[in-house]
Amino acid sequence: MALSHQRKRNILMVFFLVGLFFPITAFAQTGLYSPYVPIPAYTRGGTEELPGIRLGILRFHPNFGVTQGYTDNVFLEYKDEKDSYWATFSPGLKMITPIGRHTFEASYRADIMRYANFGDLLNTVDHTVNTALTLDFAGGLGAKLAYDYKRSSIPPYYILDERKYYHGHSVTTNIFYAFADRYRAELNYRHDSMDFKKDYIWFPYGVPYIQSDSYKKDDVSTILYYRFLPKTSVLFEFGYYNLNNIDPTGPSTDSKNYRVWVGLHWKPGAKLAGTLKGGYIARRYDEKVGGHDIDDFGLHCDLTYDFSPFDHFVLRAYREVLDTYVTTKTNPYYGSNYIHTGFDLTYRHDFTYKLSSSLRGLYNNDNFTETGVYERERTDNRGGFGASIDYKIRTWLTCNLSYLYINNDSNFEWEDYRENRLMLFIATSY
């Protein structure tokens, strides 16, 4: 039987919309810097509250956000600071489709950034694509497969600098099995890569190429959970990742990294939810001249606590080894790595279902483990605080007004900076 005209139009529309997600190589969770965003707030309902556009089993949710902001130190300089207003326009589209017990999701977002001052240096467009397939099998077996891509850049640090563009890729596989009503085992694999396309010497006097910051990282971990209370489990984790840096000049900085952690996990639904884990971390460089080997303590904390129906706390804490980069002015001046330790605490009060406010405090310490070219180790202490107001005008329309102050205090004077940032964010989705 011939298809009706309306049905033909629907089928063509499905192929057109689905096709948006595959020819575009766009954006993910990989990156050294993030665009200016409002202070994080609790998610107030997901796409399940929105009607969306339904085409068969597919559901599409178009969305659009606008951020208007001001910063008094756009290049994060320690003196002669320069200010600027900016606006970010963020159109996006999310697709969700159930496949029996399984779910496939894909989304695209563009972030179009325009600055009132220094537009030739700062104006840019980021692209993001996220895809995920969640598999839910009978008998406690499940898996999640995800691919993300990001086209973004490292911002300039002074007027004569320029943006450093890169492409980031992330592939994630998570397989889990719950059994005997108390146990859960996970096997995780994640591949991250960053590729700086432009091949030029960024620093003067022949200091390494910007492509030195390109890398590939493969992380494998296994986690075993044992539930000893209705919503509380103890966990044991062993992880390993291989870091393959692109080193066009100088010695290899490739390394092998290990972690052995123990911790607690609380299921959502109780007052306390999230994960707290810590333990031993180690780094071994393939070449001794590539960097100092590390044996240290690592920490990962991601907790939410509902003190009352109206008062909520979110705590993020961490201790990890990070690499220095040419594009962030930390390599080769300050060695090959540093220990990054800190926390970010947010308190939110709900006045009504639609109106809430948040207070935020953050601190982190960056302890560089090598002397670099200055023959002394660098130490940074970065603190800050902020506040925000969130208002849910409609189910499909929200706004956020936020302020954030950051102060970076380093034992190298030229690495000090202070910034005041004010932002108004309005978002709509369907």
Secondary structure, DSSP 8 states (H G I E B T S, - for coil): ----HHHHHHHHHHHHHHHTTSS-----S--S--------------GGGS--EEETTEEEEEEEEEEEEEES-TT--SSS---EEEEEEEEEEEEEEEETTEEEEEEEEEEEEEESSSHHHH-EEEEEEEEEEEEE-GGGEEEEEEEEEEEEEE--SSTT---EEEEEEEEEEEEEEEETTTEEEEEEEEEEEEEE----B-SSTT--BGGGG-EEEEEEEEEEEEEEETTEEEEEEEEEEEEEE--SSSS---EEEEEEEEEEEE-TTSSEEEEEEEEEEEEEESSGGG---EEEEEEEEEEEEESSSSEEEEEEEEEEEEE--GGGT-TTTT-SEEEEEEEEEEEEEESSSSEEEEEEEEEEEEEESS-GGGTS--EEEEEEEEEEEEEEEETTEEEEEEEEEEEEEESSGGG-EEEEEEEEEEEEE-
